[in-house]
Amino acid sequence: MRVVVVGGGIGGLALGAGLRRRGYEVAVFDRDTDVAHTGGYHITLDERAQSALRELVEPHLVRRLLASASALRHRDRDAFWDRRGRLLGFGPELGGGAGVDVDRITLRTLLAEAVGDDLHLGRTVSGVERGGADRGGVDQGGLDRGGAGRGGDGAPRVLFADAAPVTADLVVGADGTHSLVARHLAGGPVNSPAGIVGVSGRTARGDLSAGERRRLGLRSGLATGPRGSALYVGFLDPVGNAALDAPELRMSRTTGPTYIWGAMVAEAAAACLRGLRGAELRDALPGLFRERGWAGHTLEVIARADPDSVAAYRFHAASTRAGDLAPWPAGRITALGDAVHATPPTAGMGAGAAIRDAAALLRHLGDAGEGGTALVEAVGRFEAGMRRRGSEVLTLGMRTVRLILAADSPVDAAAEVGGLR
Ligand SMILES: Cc1cc2nc3c(=O)[nH]c(=O)nc-3n(C[C@H](O)[C@H](O)[C@H](O)COP(=O)(O)OP(=O)(O)OC[C@H]3O[C@@H](n4cnc5c(N)ncnc54)[C@H](O)[C@@H]3O)c2cc1C
C-alpha cells in the first residue's frame, strides 16, 4: 500500500516513520526546506505520547529522544502566581510521572531521521483530488467544496503547483492548523481563532536577576492578570534534568537551564503588537502588561529574552465536541493532528495527540484486510478514535483559554479598578 502524507511536522513525520518501519511505501511532503530551520520551543510528551512513539520509531531513537529531553519528574511542581508575582499555590507533585519536555526542533529532527529519504522537503502541496469515477473535484485549498474527498474507490492524488501529481492508496493530511487537506474534506474551515495572541521566547535562567531566579525556581508556572493577560513560564533543562542519563546520545537544542515563556493577551488588546518581531516585539510587551497592573519584576523574564527567539502567533482552536471533529465520511483521504483538532498550546498536548493519532492510524491500517472497502473502514475506525482524543485535548486547552478570557470583561475591569480583585 502506498501512503502519501501531506505535512512533515510532528504528526506527519511520526506517521511516516511508523509506516516505513512496517514496510509500507510512504512519501511525506513538507514545504519547509530544512526540518531544523523551523520555529518552535518545547513540546511536552506525556506517557501516552511516548508509548505511541515507541510503536512508531526504533528503540534507539526513543533513547536519543529521552537523553535530549527534560524530565518533568526532576522539576519542582508547577506554581500559580498573580500579576504581582505573589504565589497563589502549587500544582500536583510531578515526581511519579514519566512526562518529558523536548525541543521541538530536536523531536522533529529525530523523526525526520526515522523517515529518511521518504521525506521530501521544499514540496508545497497545492491541492488534493479524490479518486474514483467522480475525479475532477480538484481542490486548491478553497472553501466551497461542500464535502469533497469522500467515497470514491479510486486512488486519490496530491497536487503540486510546480510538479506532477502523486497518486496514493491513502492520502493523510498532517498539514497543521491551516490544513488544506482538512478544509478540502470538510468543505470549509475546521477551526477558528481562539481569541488570544501568544508571544513566546526563551530566556536563559542565568540571565535573570537573583531575585527572579529565586522566585521562579526550577519549575514551570502560570500567572494570570486582568483584561485577558497571562504569562506562562516553562522551565526546561535537558542537560541537568535529562530523562535518560546518556550524554553521548544527547542532541538537545537547549543546553542549559532555560525559561520558555508564553505571554498571552486577548486579541483585541494585541493590535499594537501587529507587525512587530524580535527585539521590537519583546520590548513592546512589558508596557502592555504594566498597563494591566503587572509588577515590573514579573516581566523581567520577557525583557531578558534572546530577541531572535521572540515570535507572536494567534491561537486557533477546533470545536471541543468530538462530534464536530473530522466532519466527513471516511474515505481514502483523511487527516490527523492539528489539521483536525487544532489545539491552543495551553494544553501542552497538541504534539502528543498528533503522535497518538499516527500510532492509531498505523494500528488500524495493520488490522485492515485487503481491498478499498477494508481500507475505508479502517480509516473510519481511526477517525472515530481521533475525534475522542481531539475532544479531550481541546477541552483541556480551552479551559485555560477561557480562564484568561474571563478576565477580559468590563466587570473584571471594574473589579480591578476598585481594587476588588
Ligand atoms: C513552526 C511551528 C512551531 C511550533 N511551536 C510549538 C511549540 O513551541 N510548542 C508546542 O507545544 N507546539 C508548537 N507547535 C505546534 C505543534 O508542533 C503542533 O501542535 C503539533 O506538533 C501537532 O502536529 P501536526 O503534525 O499536526 O502539525 P505541525 O507540527 O504544525 O506540522 C504541520 C506541517 O505541515 C506543513 N505544511 C502545511 N501546509 C503544507 C502544504 N500545503 N504543503 C506542504 N507542507 C505543508 C508545515 O510546514 C508543517 O511542517 C508548533 C508548530 C509549528 C508549525
The ligand as a Tripos MOL2 file, in Angstrom:
@<TRIPOS>MOLECULE
LIG
   53    58     1     0     0
SMALL
NO_CHARGES

@<TRIPOS>ATOM
      1 C1          6.7160   26.3820   13.3530 C.3       1 LIG1
      2 C2          5.9350   25.7280   14.4570 C.ar      1 LIG1
      3 C3          6.3160   25.9260   15.7850 C.ar      1 LIG1
      4 C4          5.6010   25.3180   16.8220 C.ar      1 LIG1
      5 N1          5.9970   25.5100   18.1080 N.ar      1 LIG1
      6 C5          5.3940   24.8530   19.1120 C.ar      1 LIG1
      7 C6          5.8420   24.9660   20.4640 C.ar      1 LIG1
      8 O1          6.7910   25.6520   20.7550 O.2       1 LIG1
      9 N2          5.1780   24.2920   21.4340 N.ar      1 LIG1
     10 C7          4.1060   23.4950   21.1430 C.ar      1 LIG1
     11 O2          3.5370   22.8700   22.0550 O.2       1 LIG1
     12 N3          3.6540   23.3660   19.8820 N.ar      1 LIG1
     13 C8          4.2710   24.0240   18.8640 C.ar      1 LIG1
     14 N4          3.8370   23.8930   17.5830 N.ar      1 LIG1
     15 C9          2.6490   23.1100   17.3540 C.3       1 LIG1
     16 C10         2.9310   21.6710   17.4590 C.3       1 LIG1
     17 O3          4.0870   21.3240   16.7750 O.3       1 LIG1
     18 C11         1.7010   21.0070   16.8770 C.3       1 LIG1
     19 O4          0.5840   21.3310   17.6600 O.3       1 LIG1
     20 C12         1.7860   19.5390   16.9550 C.3       1 LIG1
     21 O5          3.0490   19.1050   16.6430 O.3       1 LIG1
     22 C13         0.7600   18.9070   16.0120 C.3       1 LIG1
     23 O6          1.4700   18.3910   14.9220 O.3       1 LIG1
     24 P1          0.9610   18.4010   13.4470 P.3       1 LIG1
     25 O7          1.8450   17.4480   12.7520 O.co2     1 LIG1
     26 O8         -0.4950   18.1980   13.3970 O.co2     1 LIG1
     27 O9          1.2200   19.8610   12.9000 O.3       1 LIG1
     28 P2          2.5730   20.6550   12.7340 P.3       1 LIG1
     29 O10         3.6240   20.1060   13.6130 O.co2     1 LIG1
     30 O11         2.2030   22.0730   12.8350 O.co2     1 LIG1
     31 O12         3.0440   20.3300   11.2330 O.3       1 LIG1
     32 C14         2.3660   20.7530   10.0690 C.3       1 LIG1
     33 C15         3.3590   20.6930    8.9280 C.3       1 LIG1
     34 O13         2.6670   20.8020    7.7020 O.3       1 LIG1
     35 C16         3.4470   21.5560    6.8110 C.3       1 LIG1
     36 N5          2.5460   22.0910    5.7920 N.ar      1 LIG1
     37 C17         1.4620   22.8820    5.9880 C.ar      1 LIG1
     38 N6          0.8420   23.1310    4.8150 N.ar      1 LIG1
     39 C18         1.5650   22.4870    3.8600 C.ar      1 LIG1
     40 C19         1.4350   22.3720    2.4460 C.ar      1 LIG1
     41 N7          0.4280   22.9480    1.7950 N.pl3     1 LIG1
     42 N8          2.3600   21.6440    1.7720 N.ar      1 LIG1
     43 C20         3.3910   21.0330    2.4180 C.ar      1 LIG1
     44 N9          3.5560   21.1110    3.7730 N.ar      1 LIG1
     45 C21         2.6530   21.8190    4.4700 C.ar      1 LIG1
     46 C22         4.1070   22.6010    7.6880 C.3       1 LIG1
     47 O14         5.2890   23.0950    7.1050 O.3       1 LIG1
     48 C23         4.3770   21.8040    8.9660 C.3       1 LIG1
     49 O15         5.6740   21.2640    8.9720 O.3       1 LIG1
     50 C24         4.4890   24.4990   16.5230 C.ar      1 LIG1
     51 C25         4.1040   24.2840   15.1760 C.ar      1 LIG1
     52 C26         4.8200   24.8770   14.1470 C.ar      1 LIG1
     53 C27         4.4270   24.6150   12.6880 C.3       1 LIG1
@<TRIPOS>BOND
     1     1     2 1
     2     2     3 ar
     3     2    52 ar
     4     3     4 ar
     5     4     5 ar
     6     4    50 ar
     7     5     6 ar
     8     6     7 ar
     9     6    13 1
    10     7     8 2
    11     7     9 ar
    12     9    10 ar
    13    10    11 2
    14    10    12 ar
    15    12    13 ar
    16    13    14 ar
    17    14    15 1
    18    14    50 ar
    19    15    16 1
    20    16    17 1
    21    16    18 1
    22    18    19 1
    23    18    20 1
    24    20    21 1
    25    20    22 1
    26    22    23 1
    27    23    24 1
    28    24    25 2
    29    24    26 1
    30    24    27 1
    31    27    28 1
    32    28    29 2
    33    28    30 1
    34    28    31 1
    35    31    32 1
    36    32    33 1
    37    33    34 1
    38    33    48 1
    39    34    35 1
    40    35    36 1
    41    35    46 1
    42    36    37 ar
    43    36    45 ar
    44    37    38 ar
    45    38    39 ar
    46    39    40 ar
    47    39    45 ar
    48    40    41 1
    49    40    42 ar
    50    42    43 ar
    51    43    44 ar
    52    44    45 ar
    53    46    47 1
    54    46    48 1
    55    48    49 1
    56    50    51 ar
    57    51    52 ar
    58    52    53 1
@<TRIPOS>SUBSTRUCTURE
     1 LIG1         1 GROUP 0 **** ****
